[in-house]
């Protein structure tokens, strides 16, 4: 966790993953180099999230620079809540695998890489892409920037699955090899509280806000 020089007020952080895209639906690899929009299901997920949390007085919204994260919280942005897109929050770069369908061969390669990360080799990069340590390093600046604003006490952050796992390790001071402990699904939410020197986790992979939509499927 980056060191902040100023004394900070406590912050409530609502951290969400973007809604579904066609890449998610069709099981095609989607990383920082794929700027896919939400599909119909993703837009409905975003609407359900908005309906559930529209009463929360967010001081600021942070997203990645990718449109699927911005579209997932667009209804909040339309209310006039200040918004900032940070490239440090972008998804991991999956390199040569981006845009490829997950065949049995590709799935085997993916699980091989994940196994290496879980064994502690978090400097291992996907072929042509990033490692978890690369993502961790670029997220440091983004997190420091987010925490540096004393007047932002309730924050909404929307980002991406693998990057969110790295981000949670960073905030909660977990070893990167443990990042797969943090489950995620489209438009899930983690809620954290920052006390000025540490984070605590209050909500884990919460999708209760989607129940109204899911019950109609």
Secondary structure, DSSP 4 states (H G I P E B T S, - for coil): ----SS----EEEEEEE---BHHHHTTB---TT--PPB-HHHHHHHHHHHHHHTTS--SEEEE-SSHHHHHHTHHHHHTT--EEE-GGGSPP--GGGTT-B--HHHHHHHHHHHHHHHTT-TTPPPTTS--HHHHHHHHHHHHHHHHT-TT--EEEEEE-HHHHHHHHHHHHT--GGGGGGS---TT-EEEEEE-SS-EEEEEEEE-GGGHHHHTT-
